[in-house]
């Protein structure tokens, strides 16, 4: 049976709930990776995985096939990495974490995604500051020079089948839990990671709704980690609201810069989450760190969080990000105040006194996409209140931005049906 027919037979089997072997899964991934399957059949395969799920063995086969049908990068020694499962808008911690880890002496070549279920992916936000599209050879040069990079994985053809599947999922704003695990781990394997922290938020209006589901995902991530000889840990936490204030590529990049600059108006929740993840990745990496890094750490710090905090507060992380930006063709002198959002703006005010009881992430995504994010990098919103804060009638609660006056008005009108805040 030729590969095309083998892939079709595999999709039929999966649609009726049967398990697939590696040869069948490889055939499907290879057809998708080389754009031979078509959107309709790819959608059938994606839908079959969403409804039926995959066994641990199938997850391994899917990850391996995604890696084998694309490019792979190889770096010497310990390679740290962090990846979020996404789903929480306005939580752009990677741009903070990568320079912290690199400034600590670890190699951290970061392959990032574009937006799938939120108004901005890390690649979209980083693209505001510098290019994210590079060849393998260019990535090697950037990492050699700075110890790090923040690039779009699709530009180097790593796990290309995953990028095609993402295009299918994007209009519906969903990913199956199993697909999340495979997508993340395929990129980690292809990018040569050896020590990985997974950012695993859960909550009512994000991708993972329950703690038990987050724990299942952690187990699956660690199962695949063992299969590919990668040390994997996860930070599981409840997320009721964005950690940052800005939503959309430019506004999320601006928040990250504010944290690195230690600006007075920086989003503290974003800083704390970045430090939580960075310290967890440092702890994992220290177990196998070179002798000189271990000795330097033990001489100066009590714990990994203290180390991460010092790198941030001292300005060494900010300096490292500027090095990365310059190496990726951006302006190393850029500052948070240089990032100006869309020219059309509307500031919405509270209509009555009360307390913010809920911030609805799904509605944030809906409104931000109407405003034009992520294609319009300057589109998005700034949240002026957080859960638990008091509001008085007339207080500013949201600022909306777009480069399209029509889109701005449409977003304002849609807020009646998809409110961002619940105020009681």
Secondary structure, 3 states (H helix, E strand, C coil): CCHHHHHHHHHHHHHCCCCCCHHHHHHHHHHHHCCCCCHHHHHHHHHHHHHHCCCHHHHHHHHHHHHHCCCCCCCCCCEEEEEECCCCCCCCCHHHHHHHHHHCCCEEEEEECCCCCCCCCHHHHHCCCCCCCCCHHHHHHHHHHHCEEEEEHHHHCCCHHHHHHHHHHHCCCCCCHHHHHHHHHHHHHHCCCCEEEEEEEECCCCCCCCHHHHHHHHHHHHHHHHHCCCEEEEEEEECCCCCCCEECHHHHHHHHHHHHHCCCCCCHHHHHHHHHHHHHHHHHHHCCCCHHHHHHHHHHCCCHHHHHHHHHHCCHHHHHHHHHHHHCCCCCCCCHHHCCCCCEEEEEECCCCEEEEEECHHHHHHHHHHHCCCCCCCCEEEECCCCCCEECCCCEEEEEEECCHHHHHHHHHHCCCCCCEEEC
